[in-house]
Structure formats: structure tokens, C-alpha cells
Amino acid sequence: MTITDNPHDLYTSQKDAFWGGVKEGIGAPAIVLFAGMVGFGAMGRTNGLDLWYTGFCSTFMFALPGQIILLDMIVSHSSVLAIALAVTLTSTRFVTMTLTLFPQFGQSVKDKSSFGAVHLLAMTAWAVSMREFPMMHQQYRRSYFIGLGLFCWMLALPGTALGYLLAGVVSKTITIGLIFINPLFFVLTFTEIKSSWSKLAVFLGCILGPIFYSLDADTSLLMTGLVGGSLAYWFDRKFIRKLS
């Protein structure tokens, strides 16, 4: 997808924007999400869950980190309350993702039909949309997002089923590697965003992640994001913007 001199000329109708989102999803976003779901499907069968339950999680949760935590806590016989709390905490990232993405739809966000699009929100669709939205007119952004998100969501169940059927054939190392392709793509997508603080946040995350993990593995991801993101934002507002 190329950048035009006038970003409002990128799409000329809702239909064009929708299929533009689908075409964007056909490449790397679909491969990344499909690979992650294959890994989850293999994990589900390895840990004794049936195909229907594993597929249900991918279709109706559509949140790989939450799905993995749910699976792990079910296997470890955790209480329902503990499982609900843990999965809820991992899903809080969707609050900030929604608050940063959906207002860019413009006035259409007041339309109740926009709430149905929330289920299509995932790290992949969010990162790609944040990168592409500045290159299109505001009125076409929701259609673009729905095309991208819907295509990726439709791959969740087939990917999970394939992984479930291939369990035992694929090694545990490869299975875990497939799952981590998704967050890796998410990080690499952010490096393409022009804003300096996004790249700085990724850099700080690479440094702070191992440090916080050595201090407390359970809270390392949360602390890395909180401290690294806050420092990057502060540094950008304090120094980088004044120099530009």
C-alpha cells in the first residue's frame, strides 16, 4: 500500500476501504495470527482439552495471551475466580487499544454498530490500523479496520483446528515459537511508525524486560510496559519534540 500525496485519495468508497483492509490482512498479519493459533491448538491437545473447547476459545475470546493463560490455569486446576481475574487482567490492554483506535473512526464511533467491531480488535489488527489510518480519510477507517479484523478473525478457528490435529507431529519448541510470532510482529510493526517515542519504547522494552524478569517474573511484563512506555513518552515530550 503506497502513500499518496493526498492521503484522502487512498480510498474513495467504503467498499474500497473494506477490501483494502482484507488485502492488507492477506499478507503478514494473517500469517502471523494463523501461526499463533496453530501453536495454541497444539497446546490445547497436548494439555488434554478437546477440539471443540479449544476452537471455542479462539473464536469467541480471540485473544491469544488470555487463551494461553486460561489453558494453563485450567490445566493447573485453578479456581474459577482466579482464572477469571487473571484472564481479565491480561485483557486490560484492550482498553487502551480501544481508546486509541476507535476515536479515529470519527463521528461514526457513536453508531452502535461500532461496538460489534470491538471483537475484531487484536494486537495485529490494531498495530496495522494505527500505522495505516493516517494515510486514509477518517470516514473510511472503520470499513478498513472491519475488513482487516474480520479476515484475521476468520482464520482463528482453522488455525486452531490445524494445530490441534498436528499436535504430536510438531515439537514443543516449534509450538511455542509459533505463539511468539504474534508479539514479535506487533513489535516490528511499531518500528515502522514514524513517531520517535514508539521506537524508543521498543528499545527500552528490550533493555528493561530482562531486568524486571530477573526481579519478579510474574509482574515483569506489566512493569516493563509501564516503565518503558512512560519513560519513552516523557523523553519524547521533554526533549525530542523540542529538537524537531
C-alpha positions in Angstrom: 0.0 0.0 0.0 1.6 3.2 -1.1 1.3 6.7 0.4 -0.2 9.3 -1.9 0.4 13.0 -2.0 -3.2 13.4 -0.7 -3.9 10.8 2.0 -7.6 11.3 1.5 -7.3 9.8 -2.0 -6.2 6.4 -0.8 -9.8 5.1 -0.8 -12.9 6.5 -2.5 -15.7 4.4 -1.0 -16.5 2.2 2.0 -16.3 -0.9 -0.2 -12.8 0.0 -1.4 -11.7 0.6 2.2 -13.2 -2.7 3.4 -11.4 -4.7 0.7 -8.3 -2.7 1.3 -8.3 -4.0 4.8 -8.8 -7.5 3.6 -5.9 -7.2 1.2 -3.7 -5.9 4.0 -4.7 -8.8 6.1 -3.9 -11.4 3.5 -0.1 -10.8 3.9 1.9 -10.8 7.1 -1.0 -10.2 9.6 -2.8 -13.3 8.5 0.3 -15.5 8.5 1.3 -14.2 12.0 -2.1 -14.7 13.5 -2.6 -18.1 11.9 0.7 -19.3 13.2 -0.1 -18.2 16.7 -3.5 -20.0 16.6 -1.8 -23.2 15.3 0.5 -23.1 18.3 -2.5 -22.6 20.6 -4.3 -25.5 19.0 -1.3 -27.8 19.5 -1.1 -26.7 23.2 -4.7 -27.4 23.7 -4.5 -31.0 22.6 -1.2 -31.6 24.4 -2.8 -30.5 27.6 -5.9 -32.7 27.2 -8.5 -30.2 26.0 -10.9 -31.3 23.3 -11.1 -29.7 19.9 -14.5 -28.0 20.5 -13.3 -26.2 23.6 -10.0 -25.2 22.1 -11.8 -23.9 19.0 -14.4 -22.1 21.1 -11.7 -20.2 22.9 -10.0 -19.0 19.7 -13.4 -18.0 18.1 -15.0 -16.2 21.0 -12.1 -15.0 23.1 -9.8 -14.1 20.1 -7.1 -13.0 22.5 -4.1 -15.3 22.3 -2.4 -14.2 25.6 -5.7 -14.6 27.5 -6.3 -18.0 25.8 -2.9 -19.3 26.9 -3.4 -18.2 30.5 -6.9 -19.7 30.5 -5.4 -23.0 29.2 -2.5 -23.0 31.7 -4.8 -22.3 34.7 -7.3 -24.9 33.7 -4.6 -27.5 33.5 -3.2 -26.5 36.9 -6.8 -26.8 38.4 -7.0 -23.1 39.5 -10.3 -21.8 40.9 -12.8 -20.2 38.6 -12.4 -16.9 40.4 -8.6 -16.9 39.9 -8.9 -17.8 36.2 -11.5 -15.0 35.6 -9.3 -12.5 37.4 -6.1 -13.5 35.5 -7.7 -13.5 32.1 -9.4 -10.2 32.8 -6.1 -8.6 33.8 -4.4 -9.8 30.6 -7.3 -8.3 28.6 -7.0 -4.8 30.1 -4.7 -3.9 27.2 -7.8 -3.8 25.0 -9.0 -0.8 26.9 -6.0 1.4 25.8 -6.1 -0.2 22.3 -9.8 0.7 22.0 -9.3 4.2 23.4 -6.5 5.0 20.9 -8.0 3.3 17.8 -11.8 3.8 17.8 -11.9 7.6 18.2 -10.1 7.7 14.9 -13.3 6.5 13.3 -14.7 10.0 13.8 -18.4 10.6 14.4 -19.2 7.0 13.3 -17.9 5.8 16.7 -21.3 7.0 18.1 -23.0 4.5 15.9 -24.0 1.4 17.9 -22.8 -0.8 15.1 -19.2 0.2 16.0 -19.5 -1.9 19.2 -19.6 -5.1 17.1 -16.2 -4.3 15.7 -14.6 -4.4 19.2 -14.5 -8.2 19.0 -12.3 -7.9 15.9 -9.7 -6.0 17.9 -6.4 -7.8 18.2 -2.8 -6.8 18.5 -2.2 -7.4 14.8 -5.2 -5.5 13.5 -4.6 -2.7 16.0 -0.9 -2.2 15.1 -1.6 -2.3 11.4 -4.5 0.1 11.6 -2.6 2.6 13.7 0.1 2.5 11.0 -2.3 2.9 8.1 -5.0 5.2 9.4 -3.0 8.4 8.8 -3.0 7.5 5.1 -6.8 7.5 4.6 -9.8 9.7 5.1 -11.4 9.4 8.5 -14.8 8.2 7.1 -13.2 5.1 5.6 -11.2 3.9 8.6 -13.9 1.8 10.2 -14.6 -0.1 7.0 -10.8 -0.7 6.6 -10.5 -2.0 10.1 -13.5 -4.3 9.8 -12.1 -5.8 6.6 -8.7 -6.4 8.2 -10.1 -7.6 11.5 -12.8 -9.8 10.1 -10.3 -11.6 7.8 -7.9 -12.2 10.6 -10.7 -13.4 12.9 -11.9 -15.9 10.3 -8.5 -17.6 10.4 -8.6 -18.2 14.2 -10.7 -21.4 14.1 -9.0 -23.0 11.1 -5.6 -22.3 12.6 -6.5 -23.7 15.9 -8.0 -26.8 14.4 -4.9 -27.4 12.2 -2.6 -27.0 15.3 -4.8 -29.4 17.2 -4.6 -32.0 14.5 -0.9 -31.6 14.1 -0.1 -31.9 17.8 2.5 -34.6 18.4 3.9 -34.0 14.9 5.2 -30.5 15.8 7.7 -30.3 18.6 7.0 -28.3 21.7 9.8 -25.8 20.8 8.2 -25.0 17.4 4.8 -24.8 19.0 6.0 -22.1 21.5 7.8 -20.4 18.7 4.6 -20.1 16.6 2.8 -18.4 19.5 5.6 -15.8 19.9 5.5 -14.8 16.2 2.4 -12.7 17.0 4.0 -10.3 19.6 7.2 -10.2 17.5 5.2 -8.9 14.5 3.5 -6.4 16.8 6.8 -5.0 18.0 8.3 -4.9 14.4 5.2 -3.1 13.2 5.7 -0.4 15.8 9.2 0.2 14.5 7.6 1.3 11.2 5.6 4.1 12.8 7.3 7.5 12.3 6.9 8.7 15.9 10.2 8.5 17.7 8.7 7.6 21.1 7.3 4.3 19.7 10.7 3.2 18.6 12.2 4.4 21.9 9.6 2.4 23.8 10.5 -0.8 21.9 14.2 -0.2 22.6 13.6 0.4 26.3 11.4 -2.7 26.5 14.3 -4.8 25.2 16.5 -3.5 27.9 14.1 -3.4 30.8 12.3 -6.7 30.1 15.2 -9.0 31.2 15.9 -6.7 34.2 12.3 -6.8 35.5 12.1 -10.5 34.8 15.1 -11.2 37.0 13.4 -9.2 39.8 9.9 -10.7 39.5 8.9 -12.9 36.6 5.1 -12.6 37.4 5.0 -8.8 37.1 7.8 -8.3 34.6 5.7 -7.8 31.5 3.4 -5.3 33.2 6.3 -3.3 34.8 8.3 -3.3 31.5 5.4 -1.8 29.6 4.5 0.7 32.3 8.0 1.9 33.0 9.4 1.7 29.4 6.3 3.3 27.8 6.2 6.1 30.4 9.9 6.9 30.0 9.6 6.9 26.2 6.6 9.3 26.4 8.3 11.6 28.9 11.6 11.7 26.9 9.7 12.5 23.7 7.7 15.3 25.3 10.7 16.7 27.2 13.5 16.5 24.5 12.7 15.0 21.1 9.7 17.3 20.3 11.7 20.4 21.3 14.5 19.5 18.9 12.2 18.8 15.9 
